[in-house]
Amino acid sequence: MKYLNEYRNPELIQHYLTELHKRALKPCTIMEVCGGQTHSLVKNGILELLPPAITMVHGPGCPVCVTPVSIIDEAIFLSEQPEVILCSYGDMLRVPGTQKSLLEAKAAGADIRILYSPLEAVSLAAQHPDKEVVFFAVGFETTAPANALSVVMAHKQGIHNYSILASQVLVPPAMVALLNDPENRIDAFLAAGHVCTIMGTDAYEPIARKYKKPIVVTGFEPVDLLQGILKAVVQLEQGLNQVENQYSRIVTTEGNRKAQETIDAVFSVQDRNWRGLGSIPQSGYEVNEQYQHYNARMKFQLHEQQVEEERVCISGAIMKGLKKPFECPHFGKACQPQHPLGAPMVSSEGACAAYYHYQPSKQQTPHLS
């Protein structure tokens, strides 16, 4: 239980809340980038305990939420091919595509398997040499090493009926895109601890300097988040714009070099479309030429189509920190986890799902600005 109980310690939580109420006198807006941070803030009631001067807004750090409709459509198309077994994390199945979701495709007969690791998909491909096994590789830098490793393992084992449909995205370019948005009102960031565990903190230094924004890397427990918010408030108070590492028990400056080497061996960086945010330069991973046989887009000659997103869903405004989930008139009504209008209501890291499950009172009081 080490690093768990002490980061849920009620006395420490009260200490940091007291400090925040003393220090946070000037209004500020802090964005937590990761959906895991969002869920912890909402589930633990931290948003209601913060001083009025602090506004927390929720960023695009939910991989399911930012996967665009066009890639969902690609996955559905592949799943409906008779020779294909499509493997996916469970969160992806209810995300709406243009005409249907993967769950609806599965109900209609598509061979879609819910797995917990891409390495399971490699084993499945070995067991079914007469099928093409495709893993829907969704995620940020956190999941990239395992997805890359699955390609390396398939190659070493001579398994040629395996490929991945990559929807891997990168956090720092998304933060830059948010800061370049003319509607941006972010004063500081809480950066995602698990992403930085893989990639380190170096990539955030240029962002903090150029945009003069404090960036604090945090964990996901209540004490982690409150300590990180306090660090951001102190920096703002002192006019600083530094990268601080609250999650030093896990995160280092250089990150996990072995994981980075695996990523670099399999993936190349390219532009990527994000649901709600549009195209962000150099913000995604795609399987490189060396391993192109394991790139589902190449193997099945897919060409991503530009697809108009569902207009009634305000997920883009939520992930930019411009609105909260309960400010959507459909929240908790036409849009619920069983029948979502957009991805943030589906994912276990989605902001709308967090508010729906942990703040039911908000469902009765939408107030669009």
GICOR-V56477 format. One line per field, one symbol per residue. psi: psi as a letter, one per 30 degrees, with the letter a starting at -180 (. if undefined). A space follows every 50 residues. Layout:
psi->???
//
This chain:
psi->gkgdefggjeeeeeeeeeeefeeifkklkkkkekfeeeeeeeeggeeffl lffkjklkaghjeeefkleeeeeeeeeeffkfgkjkklleffefkkaefl leeeeefgfkjkkjlfkffeeeeeeefiffljkkkjiklafefeeeeeee eeeeeeghjfgklkjkhklkeeeeeeeeffkffkgkflkjlkeeefeefa feffeeeeeefhkkjjklafleeeeeeeeeeeeeeeeggliljkjfhffe klefajeeeeeeeffellkllkkkkffakkkhglkkkleehffgjeeeeg hkjkkjkkljffkgeeeeffgflleffkffkfcfjlefikfleffekfgk eeeeeeefifffffhkik.
//
